[in-house]
Amino acid sequence: MMASTLTPTTTSAPAEPLPVTEHAQAFVDAGFERRLIEGVRPIAEHYLAIALHHLFSSGVFDELASPAEAVPIASVAEALGLDAHRLRGLLLFLANEDVVTVEDDAVALTPKGRQYGEFRPWYTMMIGGYTTTLEQIGRALPEGSPFCTREGRYVGQGSCQVARYDGMPITRTLLARAGIDSREVLDLGCGNGLYLIDFCRDLPEIRAWGAEPDQGGYEEAVELVEQAGMSDRIRLLHRSATEFLLDPPAACDPDLIVFGYVLHEVLAQEGEDAVVELLRGVVERFPRINVVVVEVVNEIENPAVMRHGLARNFWNPYYLLHYFTPQRLETQAFWERIFELAGLRVADVITTDPAVDSTGVELGYLLRGAAA
């Protein structure tokens, strides 16, 4: 028997699908769809945050940021070496979120999409750095489980960029209020070096040392310092804070040491005594040193703080991550006790500019030893 080939002779419109009217009724009521929409809302927000991070990290955002008109998707893909079909899928998703427009296979950022660019560092740190952490939480819950891992390069890159809004202004304000004109600064835990680059750019007379234990962060710092043309002013070492203080270079004679979001990692990984000894070692090695410590205090159990909009959208996720990674956030009273045990007195304490963050959970301390 010969096989037959069916060839339609007419083109008809798709059949109108009929809704289920009977068999689902045992499971749902008239309000089910409304509850479903609200119930799955966090899924959409999760996907949107990840998509925005990839829009930034892939270079697509930068390709779209300058042109005033829409750019062909194929041209964006070719310029960045991306798969055009997959890129189109990402952009169509973002178009439905009003981040871009896609028309005639050309794409442009919307005003809303451009606004997201201002907050890119937060996506780099929290999504690029910690998405893999979130995926491991279930495995880390059983007693005796190891900590979750994170993407250190993105964490360091994002946190250094965010520091332009909080850690750097805190440090500069503490120094200005105390009338300190620093000539040589040491940043123990300098990440990718952006903090020191900004510091030296703002203060042309200052020289700097940076120590960073993470290999990726150290390598990126070396590259960024070279690109900034500051290799003659910023010297970097691939060491932990403890290792650096045990054997500092002979030429290192700082009048200011900065611990920006570092001590809570030492606390989790080495314990309270290690933090005390680290700070005590700073004072013993450099008796007249000024010490700046910037830390986030743990307020996750304080309803008055956690009802704040920024606490809900940023600090609550931030606190969650620190329970599952080798980092331990503590209270203001805890840190001030540690400083006292180390022989340091609190000369000043401030928080972030309320125009940036009015929660008050980030604190900057200016500390001095007895000889200062």
C-alpha positions as CSV (number, residue, x, y, z in Angstrom):
1,M,0.0,0.0,0.0
2,M,1.4,3.4,-0.9
3,A,1.8,6.0,1.8
4,S,-0.5,8.9,1.4
5,T,0.4,12.6,1.9
6,L,-2.2,14.8,3.5
7,T,-2.2,18.3,1.9
8,P,-4.6,20.8,3.4
9,T,-6.6,22.5,0.8
10,T,-7.8,25.4,3.1
11,T,-6.3,27.3,5.9
12,S,-8.6,27.6,8.9
13,A,-8.3,29.6,12.2
14,P,-7.1,27.7,15.3
15,A,-9.9,26.1,17.2
16,E,-11.1,28.1,20.2
17,P,-10.0,26.1,23.3
18,L,-12.7,25.3,25.8
19,P,-12.0,25.7,29.5
20,V,-12.2,22.8,31.9
21,T,-15.5,23.1,33.7
22,E,-15.9,20.0,35.8
23,H,-12.9,17.9,36.9
24,A,-10.8,20.6,38.4
25,Q,-13.6,21.9,40.6
26,A,-12.7,19.5,43.4
27,F,-9.4,21.3,43.9
28,V,-10.2,24.9,43.3
29,D,-12.7,27.6,44.2
30,A,-13.6,30.9,42.5
31,G,-10.7,32.7,44.2
32,F,-8.0,30.2,43.3
33,E,-6.5,32.1,40.3
34,R,-6.2,35.3,42.3
35,R,-4.4,33.4,45.1
36,L,-2.2,31.7,42.6
37,I,-1.1,35.0,41.0
38,E,0.0,36.3,44.5
39,G,1.4,32.9,45.6
40,V,3.9,32.7,42.7
41,R,4.9,36.3,42.6
42,P,8.2,35.6,44.4
43,I,9.1,33.2,41.5
44,A,8.8,36.0,39.0
45,E,10.8,38.4,41.1
46,H,13.5,35.7,41.5
47,Y,13.7,35.2,37.8
48,L,13.8,38.9,37.1
49,A,16.7,39.5,39.5
50,I,18.7,36.8,37.8
51,A,17.9,38.0,34.3
52,L,18.9,41.5,35.2
53,H,22.3,40.3,36.6
54,H,22.9,38.4,33.3
55,L,21.9,41.5,31.3
56,F,24.6,43.4,33.2
57,S,27.3,40.7,33.3
58,S,27.0,39.6,29.7
59,G,27.7,43.1,28.5
60,V,24.2,43.5,26.8
61,F,23.2,46.4,29.1
62,D,26.3,48.3,28.1
63,E,25.7,47.6,24.4
64,L,22.2,49.1,24.8
65,A,23.0,52.0,27.2
66,S,24.5,54.4,24.6
67,P,22.5,54.2,21.4
68,A,19.4,56.4,21.4
69,E,17.6,54.0,18.9
70,A,16.8,50.3,19.0
71,V,19.7,47.9,18.0
72,P,19.1,44.7,16.0
73,I,19.4,41.7,18.3
74,A,21.6,40.0,15.8
75,S,24.1,42.9,16.0
76,V,24.2,42.7,19.8
77,A,24.8,39.0,19.7
78,E,27.5,39.3,17.1
79,A,29.3,42.1,19.0
80,L,29.4,40.1,22.2
81,G,29.8,36.6,20.7
82,L,26.4,35.4,22.0
83,D,23.8,33.0,20.7
84,A,21.2,35.2,19.0
85,H,18.3,32.8,19.6
86,R,19.0,32.5,23.3
87,L,19.7,36.2,23.6
88,R,16.3,36.9,22.0
89,G,14.6,34.7,24.6
90,L,16.2,36.6,27.5
91,L,15.3,39.9,25.9
92,L,11.7,38.8,25.3
93,F,11.4,37.9,29.0
94,L,12.8,41.3,29.9
95,A,10.4,43.0,27.5
96,N,7.5,41.5,29.4
97,E,9.0,43.0,32.5
98,D,9.2,46.5,30.9
99,V,13.0,46.4,31.0
100,V,13.5,46.5,27.3
101,T,11.4,46.9,24.2
102,V,11.6,44.3,21.3
103,E,10.1,45.3,18.0
104,D,11.1,43.9,14.5
105,D,13.9,42.0,16.2
106,A,15.5,45.2,17.5
107,V,15.9,45.9,21.2
108,A,16.2,49.1,23.3
109,L,16.2,49.8,27.0
110,T,13.1,51.3,28.5
111,P,13.4,54.2,31.0
112,K,12.7,51.6,33.7
113,G,15.5,49.5,32.3
114,R,18.0,52.3,32.3
115,Q,17.1,53.1,36.0
116,Y,18.2,49.6,37.0
117,G,21.7,50.4,35.8
118,E,22.2,52.7,38.8
119,F,21.9,49.7,41.1
120,R,24.0,47.3,39.2
121,P,26.5,46.7,42.0
122,W,23.8,45.2,44.2
123,Y,22.9,42.7,41.5
124,T,26.6,41.8,41.0
125,M,27.1,41.1,44.8
126,M,23.7,39.6,45.7
127,I,22.8,37.7,42.5
128,G,26.2,37.0,40.9
129,G,27.8,36.4,44.2
130,Y,25.2,34.5,46.2
131,T,22.7,32.7,43.8
132,T,24.8,29.5,44.1
133,T,24.6,30.0,47.9
134,L,20.8,30.0,47.8
135,E,20.7,26.8,45.8
136,Q,22.8,25.1,48.6
137,I,20.7,26.1,51.6
138,G,18.7,22.9,51.8
139,R,21.9,20.8,51.8
140,A,23.4,23.0,54.5
141,L,20.5,22.7,57.0
142,P,21.3,19.3,58.5
143,E,23.5,19.3,61.6
144,G,27.2,19.2,60.8
145,S,26.8,20.2,57.2
146,P,29.5,22.4,55.6
147,F,28.9,26.1,54.8
148,C,27.5,27.0,51.4
149,T,29.9,28.4,48.9
150,R,29.7,31.7,47.0
151,E,31.2,33.3,43.9
152,G,34.0,35.3,45.6
153,R,34.8,37.4,42.5
154,Y,31.3,38.7,42.1
155,V,31.0,39.3,45.9
156,G,34.2,41.3,46.0
157,Q,33.5,43.2,42.8
158,G,29.9,44.1,43.9
159,S,30.8,45.0,47.5
160,C,33.6,47.3,46.4
161,Q,31.3,49.1,44.1
162,V,28.5,49.4,46.7
163,A,31.2,50.7,49.1
164,R,31.2,53.9,47.1
165,Y,27.7,54.6,48.6
166,D,28.4,53.5,52.2
167,G,31.8,52.3,53.3
168,M,33.8,55.0,51.5
169,P,31.7,58.0,52.7
170,I,31.7,56.5,56.2
171,T,35.5,56.3,56.2
172,R,35.9,59.8,54.8
173,T,33.5,61.3,57.2
174,L,35.2,59.6,60.2
175,L,38.5,61.0,59.2
176,A,37.2,64.5,58.5
177,R,35.4,64.7,61.9
178,A,38.6,63.7,63.6
179,G,40.8,66.1,61.6
180,I,42.9,63.2,60.4
181,D,45.0,63.8,57.2
182,S,46.2,60.3,56.4
183,R,49.4,59.9,54.3
184,E,49.5,56.0,54.1
185,V,46.5,53.7,54.4
186,L,46.4,49.9,54.8
187,D,43.3,48.0,53.7
188,L,43.2,44.5,55.1
189,G,40.8,42.6,53.0
190,C,40.8,45.0,50.0
191,G,38.8,42.9,47.6
192,N,39.2,43.9,44.0
193,G,40.9,47.2,45.0
194,L,38.2,49.6,43.9
195,Y,37.9,51.0,47.5
196,L,41.6,51.9,47.5
197,I,41.5,53.2,43.9
198,D,38.6,55.6,44.9
199,F,40.4,56.5,48.1
200,C,43.6,57.5,46.3
201,R,41.7,59.2,43.5
202,D,39.9,61.4,46.0
203,L,43.1,62.0,48.1
204,P,46.0,62.5,45.6
205,E,48.6,62.8,48.4
206,I,47.9,59.4,49.9
207,R,49.7,56.1,49.3
208,A,48.1,52.7,50.0
209,W,48.7,49.1,50.8
210,G,46.1,46.4,50.2
211,A,46.1,42.7,51.4
212,E,43.5,40.3,49.9
213,P,43.4,36.5,50.7
214,D,41.1,35.5,47.8
215,Q,43.2,34.7,44.7
216,G,40.6,35.9,42.2
217,G,40.0,39.1,44.1
218,Y,43.7,39.8,44.4
219,E,44.3,39.2,40.7
220,E,41.4,41.5,39.7
221,A,42.8,44.2,42.1
222,V,46.2,44.0,40.5
223,E,44.6,44.4,37.1
224,L,42.3,47.3,38.1
225,V,45.1,49.2,39.9
226,E,47.2,48.9,36.7
227,Q,44.3,50.1,34.6
228,A,43.8,53.1,36.9
229,G,47.5,54.0,36.6
230,M,48.1,53.7,40.3
231,S,50.6,50.9,40.6
232,D,53.1,53.5,42.0
233,R,50.7,54.5,44.8
234,I,48.9,51.2,45.6
235,R,50.9,48.1,46.5
236,L,49.0,44.8,46.8
237,L,49.8,41.5,48.5
238,H,48.0,38.2,48.3
239,R,47.7,37.6,52.0
240,S,45.1,37.4,54.8
241,A,45.0,40.2,57.4
242,T,46.7,37.9,60.0
243,E,49.4,36.9,57.6
244,F,50.1,40.5,56.6
245,L,50.5,41.7,60.2
246,L,52.8,38.8,61.1
247,D,55.3,40.0,58.5
248,P,54.5,43.4,57.0
249,P,56.8,44.7,54.3
250,A,59.6,46.9,55.6
251,A,58.4,49.9,53.7
252,C,54.9,49.7,55.2
253,D,54.3,52.4,57.8
254,P,50.6,53.3,57.7
255,D,48.8,55.8,59.9
256,L,45.4,54.4,59.0
257,I,44.1,50.8,58.8
258,V,40.7,50.0,57.3
259,F,38.7,46.9,58.1
260,G,35.8,47.2,55.7
261,Y,33.4,44.3,56.2
262,V,36.3,42.0,57.1
263,L,36.1,41.3,60.9
264,H,32.8,39.4,60.6
265,E,34.5,36.9,58.3
266,V,37.5,36.5,60.7
267,L,35.0,36.0,63.5
268,A,33.1,33.2,61.7
269,Q,36.2,31.4,60.4
270,E,38.7,31.8,63.3
271,G,36.6,32.9,66.4
272,E,36.4,35.8,68.8
273,D,39.9,35.3,70.2
274,A,41.3,35.6,66.7
275,V,39.5,38.9,66.1
276,V,40.8,40.3,69.4
277,E,44.4,39.1,68.6
278,L,44.2,40.6,65.1
279,L,43.2,44.0,66.4
280,R,45.6,43.8,69.3
281,G,48.4,42.9,66.8
282,V,47.5,46.1,64.8
283,V,48.0,48.2,67.9
284,E,51.2,46.5,68.9
285,R,52.7,46.7,65.4
286,F,51.6,50.3,64.9
287,P,51.0,51.9,68.3
288,R,49.7,55.3,67.1
289,I,47.6,53.9,64.3
290,N,44.0,55.1,63.5
291,V,41.7,52.1,62.9
292,V,38.5,52.3,60.9
293,V,36.1,49.4,61.1
294,V,33.0,49.2,59.0
295,E,30.5,46.4,59.9
296,V,26.8,45.6,59.4
297,V,25.1,44.9,62.8
298,N,22.7,42.1,63.0
299,E,19.1,43.4,63.4
300,I,17.2,40.5,61.8
301,E,15.2,40.0,65.0
302,N,14.4,43.7,65.4
303,P,10.9,44.4,64.0
304,A,11.3,48.1,64.2
305,V,14.2,47.9,61.7
306,M,13.0,45.0,59.6
307,R,9.7,46.8,58.7
308,H,11.8,49.4,56.8
309,G,11.5,49.1,53.0
310,L,15.3,48.7,52.4
311,A,15.5,46.2,55.2
312,R,12.8,44.1,53.6
313,N,14.2,44.3,50.0
314,F,18.0,44.1,50.8
315,W,19.0,43.5,54.4
316,N,16.7,40.6,55.0
317,P,18.3,38.6,52.1
318,Y,21.7,39.8,53.2
319,Y,21.2,38.5,56.8
320,L,19.9,35.2,55.4
321,L,23.1,34.6,53.4
322,H,25.3,35.2,56.4
323,Y,23.8,32.3,58.4
324,F,24.9,29.9,55.6
325,T,28.3,31.2,54.6
326,P,31.4,31.5,56.8
327,Q,30.5,35.0,58.0
328,R,29.0,36.0,61.4
329,L,27.2,39.3,61.8
330,E,26.9,40.6,65.4
331,T,25.4,43.4,67.4
332,Q,26.9,46.8,68.2
333,A,27.4,45.9,71.8
334,F,29.3,42.8,70.8
335,W,31.7,44.7,68.6
336,E,32.4,47.4,71.2
337,R,33.2,44.7,73.7
338,I,35.7,43.1,71.2
339,F,37.3,46.5,70.6
340,E,37.7,47.0,74.4
341,L,39.3,43.6,74.8
342,A,41.8,44.4,72.1
343,G,42.8,47.6,73.9
344,L,41.1,50.0,71.5
345,R,38.8,52.9,72.4
346,V,35.9,54.1,70.3
347,A,36.7,57.7,69.3
348,D,33.7,58.0,67.0
349,V,30.9,56.0,65.5
350,I,28.6,56.9,62.6
351,T,26.1,55.3,60.2
352,T,25.3,55.8,56.6
353,D,23.8,58.9,55.0
354,P,20.0,58.6,55.4
355,A,19.6,59.6,51.8
356,V,21.4,56.3,50.9
357,D,20.2,54.0,53.8
358,S,18.2,55.2,56.8
359,T,18.1,51.8,58.5
360,G,21.2,52.5,60.6
361,V,22.4,48.9,60.3
362,E,25.8,49.8,58.9
363,L,28.2,51.3,61.5
364,G,31.6,52.8,61.0
365,Y,34.0,53.1,64.0
366,L,37.1,55.2,64.4
367,L,39.3,53.3,67.0
368,R,42.5,54.2,68.7
369,G,45.0,52.5,71.0
370,A,46.1,54.0,74.3
371,A,49.3,55.5,72.7
372,A,47.3,57.4,70.0
